[in-house]
């Protein structure tokens, strides 16, 4: 059984000294790994290179405080890396402030596209960055955010960033519904479980996460070596019933990380005092669990009631990133003007990757009225 200790600390602002102190405390309470003499890879959540105030990425102050803690405790080298949704070989997270932290702390940014290795999963295999084989420890630093497909993104989902480039998007084509994609996420996280997790929940993202939602002051920093325990507590903070989060439900049923929610050893303020009841959550629906591989007339009618990508012509700039990332080629430029985007609904698998990469809020996920 994995270590089931988890620590949550109230933290209202990105104050370096306070965050450093909390990280030190969390490591001690949760029996964090020994870092003396170790090479450590930090894996933040960098969906795209967005400014910290948008809450799309892990905040740079959290990253800096964690690096300083590791260096002060004898880590021989600290590296940072991630693979964003649209990943080119020379990607550097400059706008997010993380590259500045790298320069300031003497930390090396690692490109996950340079070299990859085959990783065996419960179902098949997948390419992941080879740098996981070159370090002694991996520390995952997720961001507390909503997610249109799996409702909530945390420790388990953050491991997907170890998969370089468009290999991530291909998984949506292989696992075309919410349940099977969540099974894949748990498979991946079980195959390569980071050694520790520090979640940046000081400012989270409510609404249309993981990219187009709104900043929300959740005011917490959470740590554990158990990704499921962390996601259960973090999703509770966001006001979800943790059992409705598919990755939580699937991982609990497997029993590798936890046998039950009651097994979590929690250290922190009363959980009821940090739950954000007014946090705007993703509507829970069962329709997206229906695989588009098995369409029938009845399911087609149900799909009309599903939340789907809706493209706003007045905001679209024609950058084409949604076209590039769609795993089923369901999105293209309109043949008449080659400027605005059209969706072939019968091809759409409701993975919502398009909304994740849109930088202009031109894609909304919602139920589209009949006849529109």
ABEGO torsion letter per residue (X at the ends): XBBABBBBBBBABBBAAAAAAAAAAAAAAAGBBBABGBBBBBBBBBABBBBAAAGABBBAAAAAAAAAAAAAAGBABBBBBBBBABBBAABBBAAAGAAAAAAAAGBBBBBAAABBBBBBBABEBBBBBAAAAABABBBBBBBBBBBAAAGBBBAAAAAAAABBEAAAAAAAAABABAAAAAAAAAAAAAABBBABBBBBAABBBBEBOAAABBBBBAGBBBBBABAAAAAAAAAAAAGBBAAABAAAAAAAAAGAABABAAABBBBEBBAAAABBAABBBBBBBAAAABBAABBBAAAAAAAAABBBBBBBAAABAGAGAAAAABAAGABBBBAAAGABBBBBAAABAGAGAAAAABAAGABBBBBBBBGX
